[in-house]
């Protein structure tokens, strides 16, 4: 990401450049001090402009008008907050910050970091008013979200079912299906920490506000709202959501191998099992793993565990799930798969295994597609794994 800083204060521009490049990966900053210098730049080369409101040779914002001809990806930094808010620029740019203290730079770093993240986030805006829907779309696109729109709750549910939506911003009062019914429908499928919902309404009835929060809304925004308030609330919700996902991933993932852990199996995989009519489970166990640890040491054992999971992940489909079941034993859950098909994939894993630092290893596996519950299918696959090991290891059993 390439950022152009337009700032006449040498101390402030250096401080800004230093902090942005120090805290943001892949960011390169350049600085110009005057409107004259700005005119010598190819503006199409830059992804973002951090712009002082007043420059010595541009006292009325002429430099901002100049940039706006090419891009609206501008954040204005100003000592003249009152004057700026009275200008026409407020609604043409991404945001503004008051140049009052060092904390402004901290806010800018976090805000730009958020803009980076927003590029991979899908937001659904729902409102029966076309002008309001266009306004949402404009605001959300300004802060780099991918935006979907719907005019009622029913249309919104169809979009959620067909797309990977990360945030819903919905009006409360709509025809066909209102925001409250939409919220209830979303919460039947997604928890509060799985799909955030912000409800927006001009209704002054506080009971409705409390009711939506009880039904699982993550936030409530009253119309009319300030553009800045909307941006801050949406970004704050996504920061919370990102942190929850990060913590959840750490909680549900084995730190050594990167495979999911037993907690994931118990909390997530059991509910996923019921979704698919056909599925298979493969139980895999590294042969003579204790001997590897005793002969070459536990560090080598760890390297083999990591290599084994890497080989599995490179051999299976994106929809398949790898779980560290315990020690050197792993589980692969394969949706829409028969045990015969799972056996072919297991052979692929075997073929792709290579020595780790000249230490060779093999594995045994038991494969099952029978069982009414996940626990039953795991038990059958585990029994077949035991049979494979008893029959000499380095083999697979499906019966």
WODA-V367616 format. One record per residue. N is the residue number from 1. PHI is phi as a letter, one per 20 degrees, with the letter a starting at -180 (* if undefined). NEAR is the number of other ideal C-beta (glycine too) atoms within 10 Angstrom. D_FIRST is the distance of its C-alpha to the first C-alpha in whole Angstrom. Layout:
n = {N/N}
phi = {PHI/PHI}
near = {NEAR/NEAR}
d_first = {D_FIRST/D_FIRST}
This chain:
n = {1/2/3/4/5/6/7/8/9/10/11/12/13/14/15/16/17/18/19/20/21/22/23/24/25/26/27/28/29/30/31/32/33/34/35/36/37/38/39/40/41/42/43/44/45/46/47/48/49/50/51/52/53/54/55/56/57/58/59/60/61/62/63/64/65/66/67/68/69/70/71/72/73/74/75/76/77/78/79/80/81/82/83/84/85/86/87/88/89/90/91/92/93/94/95/96/97/98/99/100/101/102/103/104/105/106/107/108/109/110/111/112/113/114/115/116/117/118/119/120/121/122/123/124/125/126/127/128/129/130/131/132/133/134/135/136/137/138/139/140/141/142/143/144/145/146/147/148/149/150/151/152/153/154/155/156/157/158/159/160/161/162/163/164/165/166/167/168/169/170/171/172/173/174/175/176/177/178/179/180/181/182/183/184/185/186/187/188/189/190/191/192/193/194/195/196/197/198/199/200/201/202/203/204/205/206/207/208/209/210/211/212/213/214/215/216/217/218/219/220/221/222/223/224/225/226/227/228/229/230/231/232/233/234/235/236/237/238/239/240/241/242/243/244/245/246/247/248/249/250/251/252/253/254/255/256/257/258/259/260/261/262/263/264/265/266/267/268/269/270/271/272/273/274/275/276/277/278/279/280/281/282/283/284/285/286/287/288/289/290/291/292/293/294/295/296/297/298/299/300/301/302/303/304/305/306/307/308/309/310/311/312/313/314/315/316/317/318/319/320/321/322/323/324/325/326/327/328/329/330/331/332/333/334/335/336/337/338/339/340/341/342/343/344/345/346/347/348/349/350/351/352/353/354/355/356/357/358/359/360/361/362/363/364/365/366/367/368/369/370/371/372/373/374/375/376/377/378/379/380/381/382/383/384/385/386/387/388/389/390/391/392/393/394/395/396/397/398/399}
phi = {*/d/d/d/e/d/b/e/e/f/f/f/f/f/f/f/f/f/f/f/f/f/d/d/f/m/d/c/d/c/c/c/d/c/f/f/f/g/f/e/e/e/f/f/f/d/e/b/c/d/c/f/f/c/d/g/d/b/f/d/m/g/f/f/g/f/f/f/f/d/b/d/e/c/d/e/d/b/e/d/f/f/f/f/f/e/e/e/f/g/e/d/d/f/a/c/c/e/e/d/b/f/f/g/f/f/f/f/g/f/f/f/g/f/g/g/f/f/f/d/d/d/d/d/d/c/a/f/e/f/g/f/f/f/f/g/g/f/f/f/f/f/d/m/f/e/d/d/c/b/e/a/f/f/f/f/f/f/f/f/f/e/c/e/e/d/b/d/d/c/f/e/d/b/f/m/b/e/f/f/f/f/g/f/f/f/f/f/d/c/f/g/e/d/b/f/c/d/e/c/b/e/f/e/f/f/f/f/f/f/f/f/f/f/f/o/f/e/a/c/c/e/e/f/c/f/g/f/f/f/f/f/f/f/f/f/g/f/f/f/f/f/f/f/f/f/f/f/f/f/f/e/d/f/f/f/d/n/f/f/d/f/f/f/g/f/e/d/f/f/f/f/g/f/f/d/f/d/a/c/c/d/d/c/c/f/f/l/f/f/f/f/f/f/e/d/n/f/f/f/g/f/f/f/f/f/f/f/f/f/f/g/f/f/d/d/e/f/f/f/c/d/c/e/f/r/l/d/d/c/c/d/e/c/f/l/b/e/f/f/f/f/f/f/f/f/f/f/f/g/f/e/f/c/g/d/l/m/d/e/b/c/b/d/b/d/c/b/c/e/p/e/c/f/f/f/f/f/f/f/f/f/f/f/f/g/f/f/f/f/e/p/m/l/b/c/c/d/c}
near = {15/12/22/21/22/28/21/17/14/10/8/16/20/13/14/23/19/12/16/22/14/9/15/17/8/8/19/13/20/13/16/20/18/15/19/13/15/21/11/8/14/7/14/7/9/20/15/21/24/22/25/23/23/16/23/11/13/21/10/11/20/12/24/25/13/15/20/16/8/12/15/15/17/21/18/26/23/20/13/15/15/8/12/20/12/10/17/9/19/15/11/14/20/19/19/20/17/16/19/10/8/8/10/15/19/12/12/19/17/14/17/20/16/19/21/15/14/21/10/10/21/15/24/26/25/29/25/17/12/10/8/14/18/13/15/24/17/13/19/24/14/20/20/17/26/17/17/19/18/23/17/20/26/15/18/26/19/11/16/22/9/9/12/8/20/21/21/27/26/27/24/23/13/23/10/11/18/17/27/20/16/26/22/14/16/25/16/8/11/16/9/14/13/14/19/24/25/20/28/23/19/11/14/8/10/9/8/17/18/11/16/23/14/8/16/18/24/20/17/19/16/13/11/6/12/9/14/12/12/19/18/13/18/25/19/13/18/20/14/14/19/14/10/14/13/10/11/16/11/9/11/17/16/18/7/11/20/13/23/22/17/15/14/20/22/11/12/15/18/13/9/14/20/11/8/14/7/11/22/27/28/29/27/25/21/21/17/15/18/11/9/22/16/11/11/16/11/10/9/16/22/13/16/23/23/15/18/24/18/14/18/24/16/10/18/21/11/6/11/19/19/21/24/23/20/11/12/21/16/25/25/27/25/24/16/13/25/15/25/11/15/26/18/10/20/25/13/14/21/17/10/12/18/9/10/18/9/6/14/10/21/12/26/23/26/25/29/25/19/11/16/9/11/20/12/13/22/22/15/19/28/18/14/22/24/15/14/24/19/10/11/9/14/15/15/21/22/19/7}
d_first = {0/4/7/10/13/16/19/22/23/22/23/21/18/18/18/15/13/15/15/11/10/13/13/9/9/6/5/6/9/11/14/17/20/22/22/24/21/18/21/20/16/15/13/12/10/8/6/8/11/13/16/20/22/25/25/28/28/26/29/29/25/25/22/20/22/21/17/19/20/17/15/16/12/14/15/18/19/23/26/28/28/31/30/27/28/31/29/28/24/24/24/21/18/16/18/20/20/24/23/26/25/23/23/20/18/18/18/15/13/15/14/10/11/13/11/9/13/14/13/15/18/21/23/26/28/31/34/37/36/34/33/31/30/28/27/26/24/22/21/20/18/16/15/13/17/18/22/25/28/32/35/37/37/39/36/33/35/35/31/31/33/31/28/26/25/24/25/28/28/32/35/38/40/40/43/43/42/41/38/40/41/38/37/40/39/36/37/40/37/34/35/33/30/30/29/28/30/30/33/33/37/39/42/43/45/44/46/43/40/42/43/39/38/41/40/37/34/32/32/33/32/35/35/34/31/29/25/24/26/25/21/22/25/23/20/22/24/21/21/24/24/21/23/27/25/24/27/29/27/29/32/33/31/33/31/33/32/29/32/33/36/40/38/36/39/41/39/37/38/42/41/39/42/44/41/42/46/45/44/44/44/44/45/44/45/45/48/50/47/49/50/47/46/50/49/46/45/42/39/40/41/37/36/38/37/33/34/36/34/31/34/35/31/31/34/34/33/30/32/34/34/35/37/38/41/43/43/43/43/41/41/39/39/39/39/41/43/46/48/48/45/43/46/44/41/42/44/40/39/42/41/38/39/39/40/38/39/42/43/44/44/45/45/48/47/49/48/49/48/52/52/51/49/46/48/51/49/48/51/52/49/50/54/53/51/54/56/54/54/57/58/56/52/50/51/50/52/52/56}
